[in-house]
Amino acid sequence: MGKRIENAKKLIDESKNYTLDEAISFFLKDYLEKHSAKFDETIEFIMKLGIDAKQSDQMVRGAVAMPHGLGKEKKVVVIIESSRIKEAQSSGAEEVGSEDLIEKIKGGFFDFDVCVSTPGMMPKVSAIGKLLGPKGLMPNPKLGTVSDDIKSTVQNIKKGQVEFRVDKSGIIHAGIAKLGFEQKKIKENIMELYNAVLSAKPAKSKGMYMRDLFLSTTHGPSIKLDLKSFVI
């Protein structure tokens, strides 16, 4: 751990659980003014869930559009039926195609952040699943990236859509804003993700669902949050 982060950690009372407002304020004031990196770091929200992530019926996964975006626009490609190419070209996607785009990806084209497909094209997209899957780019209905409403789907992604998925340890870790955002917008983005994960609680999950919450930045320390401050 670098000296910069060590010095930032000294400003945090580790015996205390911070309210969400206190934690955001720390990063926007004490951390940003004295110890932040030389670029606009991403603010990261971490949730430890009380689920058994090894059980398939307790998987927590989804996507939610951030009300204030993410501070960086994603590159989107759309795989669609050839008869609908013109329609998709007005969606704002960086690249639109049908079988030709599938072949281009087979040839090594991966200059994009999100791949969207119509349901009708998914049987053909599955042929490149081994290429897209490991990169987290495979279209998925649960993430909203398989849709017939291409224009709305692309626009939501462009506005700043966060995909979330619990890992094997029962943790969801997602970037939700930039340090350059104002406090109100950061908080509203965090609450949007928090509520989306709450809504995705598996029916088989028993006991406390939200166990621990933390706020951090790309190259900064983490702060443990007070769960009570999330109860509206």
Backbone as a ProteinNet text record, in pm:
[ID]
protein_1_A
[PRIMARY]
MGKRIENAKKLIDESKNYTLDEAISFFLKDYLEKHSAKFDETIEFIMKLGIDAKQSDQMVRGAVAMPHGLGKEKKVVVIIESSRIKEAQSSGAEEVGSEDLIEKIKGGFFDFDVCVSTPGMMPKVSAIGKLLGPKGLMPNPKLGTVSDDIKSTVQNIKKGQVEFRVDKSGIIHAGIAKLGFEQKKIKENIMELYNAVLSAKPAKSKGMYMRDLFLSTTHGPSIKLDLKSFVI
[TERTIARY]
84.6	0	88.1	58.9	140.4	124.8	222.2	221.3	98	55.5	-60.4	-184.6	-207.2	-325	-311.1	-189.1	-165.4	-201.3	-162.5	-193.7	-344	-410.1	-554.7	-626.7	-577.4	-638.9	-633.2	-530.2	-514.9	-626.4	-693.4	-803.1	-935.6	-936.5	-1059.5	-1061.6	-1172.8	-1192.3	-1244.1	-1154.9	-1191.3	-1281.1	-1301.3	-1390.7	-1535.3	-1554.3	-1684.5	-1743.3	-1874.9	-1946.8	-2002.8	-1961.7	-1998.8	-2136.5	-2210.7	-2333.3	-2290.5	-2382	-2350.6	-2307.1	-2375.8	-2340.1	-2200.1	-2165.3	-2032.5	-1923.6	-1948.6	-1848.4	-1825.7	-1933.9	-1920.5	-1847.4	-1883.2	-1819.7	-1669.9	-1630.9	-1488.5	-1413.4	-1467.6	-1397.8	-1395.3	-1499.7	-1505.6	-1426.5	-1396.9	-1324.9	-1185.3	-1178.2	-1047.8	-963.4	-1023.5	-946.7	-911.9	-1010.3	-989.1	-887.5	-892.4	-804	-659.8	-641.3	-508.4	-444.2	-526.6	-466.5	-512.2	-596.3	-648.1	-540.5	-565.9	-474.4	-483	-398.3	-390.3	-489.5	-598.6	-703.5	-837.7	-945.5	-1079.4	-1117.7	-1090.8	-1113.2	-1261.8	-1286.6	-1422.4	-1456.4	-1576.2	-1625.1	-1689.3	-1649.7	-1694.5	-1778.8	-1887.8	-1981.8	-1973.5	-1950.2	-1932.2	-2037.6	-2104.1	-2208.3	-2177.1	-2169.2	-2153.3	-2291.6	-2337.4	-2472.9	-2477.6	-2586.8	-2605.4	-2671.8	-2604.3	-2657.5	-2552.1	-2594.6	-2501.3	-2476.4	-2369.8	-2342.7	-2312.5	-2290.6	-2262.8	-2390.3	-2505.3	-2633.3	-2687.1	-2719.2	-2765.1	-2895.5	-2978.5	-3105.2	-3090.5	-2964.1	-2939.3	-2849.4	-2842.4	-2766.2	-2833.2	-2753.3	-2803.6	-2734.9	-2813.2	-2756	-2857.3	-2810	-2900.8	-2829.2	-2907	-2851.8	-2947	-2890.7	-2972.4	-2907	-2989.4	-2938.6	-2917.6	-2801.1	-2771.6	-2839.8	-2910	-2981.5	-2890.2	-2761.8	-2669.6	-2550.9	-2568.4	-2461.3	-2342.6	-2234.6	-2113.8	-1991.1	-2008.9	-1895.3	-1814.1	-1854.5	-1783.2	-1882.9	-1889.7	-1984	-1925.5	-2007.8	-1962.2	-1980.5	-1889.7	-1900.6	-1991.6	-2092.7	-2192.5	-2196.9	-2203.4	-2228	-2360.5	-2429.6	-2559.7	-2557.3	-2595.3	-2610.5	-2760	-2803.9	-2947.2	-2974.7	-3098.8	-3135.1	-3103.1	-3058.5	-3017.4	-3130	-3256.2	-3370.3	-3394.1	-3327.6	-3348.2	-3222.6	-3123.9	-2997.1	-3020.6	-3101.6	-3124.1	-3184.7	-3278.3	-3343.1	-3240.5	-3149.4	-3049.3	-2943.4	-2920.5	-2817.8	-2854.9	-2983.2	-3026.9	-3027	-2980.6	-2984.8	-2870.7	-2764.6	-2648.3	-2534.8	-2553.2	-2448.3	-2329	-2209.6	-2087.8	-2082.4	-2136.6	-2134.7	-2258.3	-2315.3	-2435.2	-2410.2	-2454.1	-2436.6	-2515.5	-2504.8	-2574.2	-2469.5	-2479.2	-2377.1	-2238.1	-2234.3	-2105.8	-2033.7	-2110.6	-2050.2	-2004.9	-2079.6	-2038.8	-1904.4	-1890.2	-1763.7	-1649.7	-1680.3	-1578.9	-1527.5	-1618.7	-1579.8	-1497.9	-1535.5	-1457.5	-1314.3	-1301	-1168.8	-1087.1	-1141.9	-1063.9	-1107.8	-1225.3	-1274.7	-1341.1	-1281.8	-1338	-1329.9	-1333.2	-1324.3	-1461.9	-1518.7	-1648.2	-1660.6	-1753	-1775.5	-1897.4	-1996.7	-2121.7	-2168.6	-2214.6	-2270.5	-2418.8	-2502.5	-2647.4	-2694.6	-2792.2	-2846.3	-2997.8	-3062.9	-3206.6	-3222.4	-3337.5	-3359.6	-3344.3	-3390.5	-3384	-3243.3	-3145.4	-3007.2	-2925.3	-2981.7	-2904	-2854.3	-2930.7	-2875.5	-2745.1	-2735.1	-2613.1	-2503.3	-2544.1	-2447.3	-2384.4	-2459.9	-2407.1	-2282.1	-2266.1	-2148.3	-2019.5	-2032.8	-1914	-1917.5	-1999.6	-2011	-1878.8	-1794.8	-1665.7	-1568.9	-1596.3	-1513.4	-1565.3	-1697.9	-1757.5	-1766.6	-1799.9	-1821.6	-1707.7	-1584.6	-1472.5	-1443.1	-1486.1	-1463.2	-1582.6	-1684.1	-1802.5	-1886.8	-1880.3	-1948.3	-2067.9	-2094.4	-2203.7	-2338.4	-2422.2	-2555.7	-2633.5	-2710.1	-2781.4	-2914.3	-3025.2	-3156.4	-3163.4	-3095.8	-3100.3	-3030	-2939.8	-2867.9	-2930	-3036.7	-3104.9	-3037.1	-2938.4	-2864.9	-2915.8	-3024.3	-3096.9	-3236.3	-3264.9	-3390.8	-3431.4	-3561.4	-3611.8	-3622.5	-3620.4	-3626.4	-3482.4	-3419.7	-3278	-3249.8	-3333.2	-3306.8	-3303.7	-3404.2	-3408.4	-3294.1	-3262.6	-3154.8	-3021.7	-2990.6	-2863.5	-2859.6	-2969.3	-2973.7	-2951.9	-3011.1	-2991.3	-2845.9	-2783.6	-2643	-2555.7	-2586.3	-2509.9	-2522.9	-2641.4	-2663.5	-2581.7	-2551.2	-2473.4	-2543.8	-2537.5	-2601.6	-2498.1	-2528.3	-2438.4	-2487.4	-2400.8	-2431.9	-2377.4	-2456.5	-2409.4	-2428	-2332.5	-2337.4	-2258.6	-2321	-2255.6	-2143.1	-2027.4	-1918.3	-1929.3	-1831.2	-1835.9	-1833.7	-1788.9	-1783.4	-1909.4	-2007.2	-2129.9	-2116.2	-2023.3	-1995.6	-2030.7	-2092.3	-2115.3	-2028.9	-1952.3	-1857.4	-1882.1	-1920	-1951.9	-1910.4	-1861	-1832.3	-1962.9	-1987.9	-2118.8	-2110.6	-1991.2	-1979.3	-1830.9	-1803	-1666.3	-1651.8	-1528.8	-1503.7	-1542.2	-1547.6	-1583.5	-1732.7	-1814.9	-1958.8	-1987	-2100	-2140.8	-2202.8	-2203.5	-2244.6	-2385.3	-2479.8	-2617.8	-2628.4	-2556.6	-2563.2	-2497.8	-2388.4	-2323.1	-2418	-2481.6	-2572.7	-2690.5	-2746.4	-2861.9	-2823.5	-2703.2	-2656.3	-2640.7	-2580.8	-2561.2	-2695.4	-2791.1	-2921.3	-2994.8	-2972.3	-3034.6	-2983.8	-2851.4	-2793.8	-2836	-2830.6	-2869.9	-3012	-3104	-3243	-3262.6	-3182.9	-3190.9	-3145.3	-3038.3	-2989.5	-3088.3	-3150.6	-3255.3	-3369.8	-3409.2	-3520.3	-3484.8	-3355.2	-3309.6	-3286.9	-3329.7	-3310	-3374	-3296.8	-3351.2	-3456	-3556.6	-3661.7	-3605.8	-3498.7	-3440	-3347.5	-3317.9	-3226.9	-3295.9	-3229.8	-3284.8	-3195.7	-3255.5	-3178.7	-3146.3	-3042.3	-3004.1	-2948.5	-3007.1	-2965.8	-2845.8	-2858.6	-2747.8	-2663.3	-2542.3	-2457.4	-2364	-2286.8	-2189.6	-2185.5	-2167.9	-2157.5	-2031.7	-1963.9	-1841.2	-1840.6	-1771	-1749.3	-1598.8	-1555.2	-1411.6	-1393.1	-1267.8	-1237.2	-1135.1	-1107.4	-1017.5	-885.6	-823.9	-694.3	-696.5	-811.8	-823.3	-860.3	-870.4	-908.6	-1058.4	-1104.4	-1247.7	-1301.9	-1428.9	-1496.8	-1617.3	-1628.6	-1744.9	-1863.8	-1977.6	-2096.9	-2194.4	-2270.6	-2373.3	-2499.9	-2537.3	-2654.2	-2781.1	-2789.2	-2908.4	-2930.1	-2820	-2832.5	-2895.3	-2915.8	-2978.4	-3126.7	-3174.8	-3316.8	-3392.8	-3483.3	-3560.6	-3689.2
-119.9	0	124.9	218.1	336.6	433.3	522.9	621.5	711.4	744	831.4	769	640.7	573.8	554.9	526	511.2	640.8	754.1	883.3	910.4	868.5	887.9	802.8	680.2	590.1	647.1	726.2	784.4	883.4	933.8	1029.4	959.9	826	749.5	687.2	702.6	638.8	496.6	397.3	260.3	193.7	258.5	203.6	247.3	330	390.9	344	326.6	304.4	439.3	486.3	618.2	616.7	725.7	739.5	761	739	756.7	900.7	998.5	1139	1169	1113.4	1135.9	1076.6	957.3	890.4	965.8	1006.8	1082.5	1213.3	1280.2	1406.7	1389	1278.6	1251.6	1245.5	1170.8	1155.2	1284.3	1365	1489.3	1603.1	1591.9	1699.3	1653.4	1582.1	1541.8	1463.4	1363.2	1277.6	1350.7	1412.4	1477.9	1590.9	1667.5	1782.9	1744.6	1630.6	1599.8	1472.2	1371.5	1241.2	1169.4	1230.6	1161	1145.5	1052.1	1030.6	1148.8	1146.9	1259.6	1246.5	1176.1	1165.7	1156.7	1168.4	1167.5	1023.4	986.3	848.2	811	681.8	629.9	600.1	637.2	602.3	465	375	236.7	201.1	131.5	89.9	-61.5	-110	-253.1	-302.8	-411.9	-471	-617	-652.2	-790.5	-843.8	-945.2	-996.2	-1123.6	-1141.3	-1260.8	-1371	-1415.7	-1523.8	-1632.6	-1748.9	-1856.2	-1848.6	-1781	-1755.3	-1882.6	-1993.6	-2120	-2184.3	-2135.3	-2189.5	-2108.9	-2178.1	-2109.4	-2033.3	-2079.9	-2011.3	-1890.9	-1858.8	-1739	-1639.6	-1655.8	-1562.4	-1425.2	-1322.2	-1184.6	-1115.8	-1079	-1021.2	-930.2	-825	-735.4	-613.6	-516.5	-390.7	-278.1	-161.7	-45.9	80.4	168.6	293.8	395.2	455	556	688.4	750.6	875.4	987.9	982.2	1089.9	1037.4	920.6	865.9	820.6	787.1	736.7	823.4	929.3	1016.6	972.9	860.3	810.2	735.9	773.3	708.4	578.5	474.3	342.7	327.4	251	217.9	95.8	108.4	2.2	-47.4	-179.7	-237.8	-312.9	-316.4	-381.8	-487.5	-609.3	-718	-737.8	-714.8	-709.8	-769.6	-805.8	-858.9	-756.7	-803.9	-714.4	-622.8	-667.9	-586.9	-468.5	-469.2	-363.5	-277.1	-292.2	-219	-68.1	-16.7	128.4	178.7	103	139.1	149.4	52.4	48.3	157.2	200.5	302.8	437.1	457.6	582.9	574.4	460.9	440.1	509.6	541.7	602.3	504.7	379.4	278.1	311	274.2	299.7	214.7	93.3	4.5	-83.1	-103.1	-185.1	-284.8	-407.9	-507.2	-632.8	-725.1	-852.7	-963.7	-1056.1	-1161.1	-1103.1	-989	-926.3	-880.4	-830.4	-786.1	-906	-1014.2	-1137.4	-1185.3	-1181.6	-1223.1	-1128.6	-1001.2	-903.2	-931.2	-967.9	-1001.7	-1131	-1226.6	-1349.8	-1318.6	-1211.3	-1172.6	-1092.2	-1066	-998.3	-857.2	-814.3	-679.5	-678.4	-603.8	-592	-448.8	-352.2	-211.7	-160	-221.2	-179.1	-226.4	-161.7	-194.3	-281.3	-269.8	-343.6	-394.2	-518.3	-576.8	-601.6	-544.1	-559.6	-643.3	-730.4	-813.8	-821.4	-843.9	-873.7	-1021.4	-1059.8	-1202	-1291.8	-1243.7	-1324.2	-1355.1	-1270.5	-1291.7	-1373.4	-1400.8	-1469.5	-1609	-1687.4	-1817.3	-1802.2	-1694.5	-1670.9	-1610	-1525	-1464.9	-1571.8	-1677.4	-1784.5	-1848.8	-1836.2	-1892.8	-1821.6	-1698	-1625	-1607.5	-1690.5	-1682.7	-1705.2	-1794.3	-1822.9	-1705.5	-1616.4	-1496.9	-1382.8	-1367.3	-1257.7	-1286	-1409.3	-1445.8	-1412.1	-1457	-1429.4	-1280.4	-1199.3	-1055.2	-982.1	-1058.2	-997	-921	-960.8	-886.7	-960.5	-1081.5	-1160.2	-1097.7	-1070.5	-1016.7	-1109.6	-1050.6	-1129.4	-1062	-1135.2	-1074.7	-1015.2	-1078.5	-1029.4	-895.1	-865	-738	-635.7	-675.2	-582.2	-563	-649.3	-633.1	-724.8	-796.9	-869.4	-808.1	-737.3	-661.1	-631.6	-619.5	-576.3	-424.6	-361.2	-214.6	-160.5	-163.2	-129.9	14.7	107.5	248.9	279	234.1	259.1	189.4	66.9	-9.8	62.3	106.1	174.9	307.1	379.7	508.5	491.3	386.8	361.1	328.8	251.7	217	340.9	423.3	545.9	643.1	647.3	736.7	694	564.8	514.6	402.1	284.5	167.5	82.9	48	-35.1	-179.1	-269.6	-411.6	-462.2	-540.3	-594.7	-746.2	-811.7	-957.5	-997.8	-1078.1	-1121.2	-1218.9	-1206.9	-1301.1	-1420.5	-1509.4	-1633	-1606.9	-1488.3	-1453.9	-1381	-1365.8	-1296.3	-1145.8	-1095.1	-950.9	-892.9	-776.4	-698.7	-574.3	-548.4	-436.6	-360.3	-233.7	-158.7	-12.8	40.6	183.7	257.5	365.7	431.5	581.2	640.1	784	819.8	946.6	999.2	1095.7	1112.5	1206.9	1349.1	1374.7	1508.4	1538.8	1438.3	1459.7	1536	1604.7	1668.9	1564.4	1594	1496.7	1441.6	1527.9	1485.1	1380.4	1400.5	1308	1173.8	1179	1054.2	973.6	1040.8	971.4	911	984.6	933.7	814.2	815.4	699.7	577.8	598.3	488.2	428.3	512.4	463.4	390	431	363.3	219.5	202.4	68.2	-12.8	48.9	-19.1	-73.8	8	-33.9	-142.1	-135.8	-239.1	-374.3	-373	-498.2	-550.1	-459.1	-500.2	-570.9	-514.7	-570.8	-706.4	-732	-857.8	-968.1	-944.7	-1044.8	-1177.5	-1287.1	-1417.8	-1466	-1533.7	-1585.3	-1684.9	-1754.6	-1857.1	-1797.3	-1669.5	-1605.5	-1589.1	-1635.6	-1627.6	-1539.7	-1482.6	-1401.2	-1264.6	-1201.3	-1066.5	-1069.2	-988.7	-985.2	-892.4	-767.2	-672.7	-685.5	-736.8	-759.8	-641.3	-602.2	-494	-410	-279.9	-187.3	-103.4	-77.7	1.7	99.7	209.8	306.5	324.1	328	341.5	419.2	433.7	493.1	403.9	434.2	351.7	323.7	426.7	410.7	466.9	456.7	511.8	407.2	447	356.5	328.3	231.4	203.1	246.1	283.3	326.3	236	180.5	98.1	188	153.4	236.4	183	274.7	240.8	197.2	71.4	18.8	98.7	149	223.2	350	404.7	528.2	505.4	377.1	343.6	317.5	310.7	284.8	415.4	419.6	542.2	541.1
0	0	0	-89.9	-103.3	12.2	22.9	131.2	122.6	0.8	-17.4	45.9	19.8	74.7	225.3	270.7	414.6	487.7	430.9	492.4	490.2	382.8	373.8	477.1	499.6	596.9	738.9	765.6	899.2	931.7	829.2	848.9	879.5	866.9	886.5	1025.6	1094.8	1225.2	1199.1	1207.2	1172.6	1276	1389.5	1491.5	1467.2	1364.6	1338.7	1206.3	1203.6	1079.2	1034.2	918.2	869.2	802.4	817.3	739	593.8	503.1	361.6	333.7	392.2	370.8	423.3	540.3	597.4	508.7	456.6	373.4	242.2	179	54.1	80.4	188.2	224	246.7	309.6	331.9	199	104	-23.4	-104.5	-94.5	-172.3	-109.1	19	87.5	132.3	242.2	297.1	197.4	134	42.3	-86.8	-148.4	-277.4	-267.4	-160.2	-145.6	-112	-42.2	10.7	-42.8	-79.4	-104.2	-230.9	-312.4	-429.9	-537	-630.7	-741.7	-838.3	-941.9	-1034	-1149.7	-1127.6	-1228.6	-1155.8	-1230.1	-1170.3	-1135.5	-1012.4	-970.1	-971	-984.4	-975.9	-829.8	-789.3	-656.2	-665.4	-576.2	-581.7	-460.1	-486.4	-382.2	-369.7	-247.6	-224.1	-127.1	-163.3	-80.4	-51	76.2	119	152.2	76.7	92.2	176.5	246.9	329	250.3	144.1	61.1	47.2	-0.6	-33.3	-183.1	-220.7	-362.4	-441.4	-372.4	-440.6	-493.9	-444	-488.1	-605.7	-714.3	-835	-813	-718.2	-694.5	-601.5	-565.7	-485.8	-560.5	-691.2	-773.1	-772.9	-753.9	-759	-876.2	-974.2	-1095.9	-1162.5	-1222.8	-1292.9	-1346.2	-1387.3	-1439.5	-1403.7	-1380.7	-1345.3	-1401.4	-1457.5	-1513.3	-1401.3	-1397.1	-1296.6	-1334.8	-1241.2	-1273.2	-1320.6	-1282	-1320.1	-1401.4	-1460.4	-1543	-1460.3	-1533.2	-1467.5	-1494.2	-1570.4	-1599.2	-1718.4	-1778.5	-1896.3	-1983.1	-2110.8	-2202.1	-2255.4	-2257.8	-2303.7	-2453.9	-2514.6	-2656.7	-2670.4	-2755	-2770	-2914.6	-2930.3	-3063	-3057.5	-3169.6	-3177.8	-3287.5	-3250.3	-3347.2	-3369.3	-3491.6	-3521.1	-3658.5	-3683.2	-3813.8	-3923.3	-4037	-4145.5	-4190.4	-4176.5	-4217.3	-4123.7	-4005.7	-3906.2	-3884.6	-3971.4	-3957.1	-3951.2	-4040.7	-4047.2	-3916.8	-3862	-3735	-3622.5	-3617.2	-3509.9	-3525	-3648.1	-3670.4	-3608.4	-3580.9	-3519.1	-3366.5	-3311.8	-3166.6	-3093.2	-3166.4	-3101.9	-3078	-3121.3	-3105.5	-3195.3	-3149.8	-3228.3	-3355.3	-3346.8	-3462.9	-3462.4	-3579.8	-3596.3	-3708.1	-3688	-3792.5	-3765.8	-3858.4	-3845.4	-3848	-3942.8	-3952.9	-3978.3	-4047.6	-4077.4	-3950.9	-3851.5	-3725.9	-3643	-3650.8	-3582.2	-3637.3	-3769.9	-3833.3	-3794.7	-3782.7	-3744.6	-3603.3	-3513.4	-3376.5	-3375.4	-3459.2	-3471.8	-3514	-3591.4	-3641.4	-3542.5	-3423.5	-3319.7	-3285.8	-3334	-3303.8	-3166	-3072.8	-2938	-2885.4	-2976.7	-2935.6	-2895.1	-2791.3	-2739.6	-2595.1	-2523.8	-2381.6	-2359	-2448.4	-2432.3	-2568.4	-2568.8	-2691	-2668	-2754.5	-2745.9	-2864.4	-2838.7	-2945.8	-2934.6	-3047.6	-3044.5	-3010.5	-2953.9	-2922.6	-3045.4	-3160.1	-3282.1	-3330	-3291.4	-3334.7	-3234.5	-3116.5	-3013.7	-3054.1	-3131.2	-3173.9	-3253.9	-3331.3	-3408.4	-3321	-3224.9	-3133.2	-3044.1	-3014.6	-2928.3	-2988.2	-3120.2	-3185.9	-3144.1	-3094.8	-3047.6	-2895.9	-2831.2	-2686	-2614.6	-2668.3	-2605.4	-2618.6	-2713.7	-2730.2	-2642.6	-2639.1	-2564.5	-2414.4	-2379.2	-2239.4	-2145.3	-2172.8	-2082.3	-2065	-2161.1	-2153.6	-2090	-2049.2	-1989.5	-2090.4	-2216.4	-2322.9	-2383.1	-2336.3	-2394.1	-2360.2	-2460.2	-2433.4	-2340.6	-2248.9	-2148.5	-2115.6	-2123.4	-2093.3	-1952.7	-1854.2	-1716.8	-1701.3	-1794.6	-1790.5	-1884.4	-1950	-2039.2	-2172.9	-2204	-2329.8	-2441.3	-2413.8	-2518.1	-2522.3	-2629.9	-2634.2	-2777.9	-2798.6	-2928.8	-2934.9	-2817.3	-2811.3	-2809.8	-2925.2	-2936.9	-2898.9	-2942.7	-2917.3	-2767.6	-2693.6	-2548.9	-2477.3	-2520.7	-2457.7	-2471.8	-2592.3	-2616.7	-2540.2	-2539.8	-2469.5	-2319.4	-2259.9	-2116.6	-2085.8	-2172.5	-2153.5	-2165.8	-2262.7	-2285	-2167.3	-2106.4	-1993.2	-1872.3	-1863.5	-1750.8	-1679.4	-1736.4	-1677.9	-1604.6	-1481.7	-1401.8	-1402.9	-1441.4	-1432.5	-1299	-1227.3	-1101	-1097.5	-1034.6	-1021.7	-898.2	-814.1	-691.1	-725.5	-656.1	-681.1	-586.5	-590.9	-512.1	-362.2	-323.5	-181.4	-134	-223.3	-187.5	-189.8	-271.7	-276.7	-414.1	-411.7	-533.4	-524.3	-628.9	-632.2	-762.1	-752.5	-874.2	-864.4	-975.7	-985.7	-1010.5	-935.2	-947.3	-981	-977.8	-1006.4	-1012	-1040.8	-1038.1	-920.5	-873.8	-764.7	-803.4	-932.3	-979.6	-970.7	-936	-922	-792.3	-787.8	-662.5	-569.8	-440.5	-338.9	-363.2	-396.5	-415.6	-526.5	-635.5	-748.2	-713.8	-638.1	-595.2	-508.9	-413.5	-322.5	-398.1	-492.2	-566.5	-653.2	-709.4	-786.1	-695.9	-578	-483.4	-442.7	-411	-366.6	-478.6	-601.5	-715.6	-725.3	-710.4	-714.4	-592.4	-476.2	-351.7	-362.9	-409.8	-420.3	-526.6	-633.8	-738	-683	-602.8	-543.1	-439.6	-365.2	-270.3	-343.5	-455.7	-532.9	-593.8	-609.5	-670.5	-567.1	-442.3	-337.1	-376.5	-374	-410.9	-309.9	-359.1	-271.9	-170.4	-206.4	-119.5	-12.8	-23	72.4	207.8	312.9	447.7	536.2	640.6	733.8	677.5	731.6	689.5	547.8	461.7	320.2	301.2	346.3	338.6	466.1	452.8	569.4	598.4	499.2	515.6	389.2	406.2	293.7	308.9	197.3	199.2	82.7	99.9	-6.8	-23.2	-148.4	-174.5	-304.8	-346.8	-476.9	-546.7	-672.8	-752.7	-682.1	-626.4	-560	-418.5	-353	-218.6	-115.8	9.2	117.4	111.8	189.5	195.7	332.1	332	454.3	475.7	596.4	627.7	658.4	599.8	611.6	716	773.2	870.1	794.5	809.2	739.7	770.6	892.5	934	852.2	799.3	721.7	585.3	548.2	420	433.4	556.4	578.9	566.4	471.7	446.3	529.6
[MASK]
++++++++++++++++++++++++++++++++++++++++++++++++++++++++++++++++++++++++++++++++++++++++++++++++++++++++++++++++++++++++++++++++++++++++++++++++++++++++++++++++++++++++++++++++++++++++++++++++++++++++++++++++++++++++++++++++++++++++

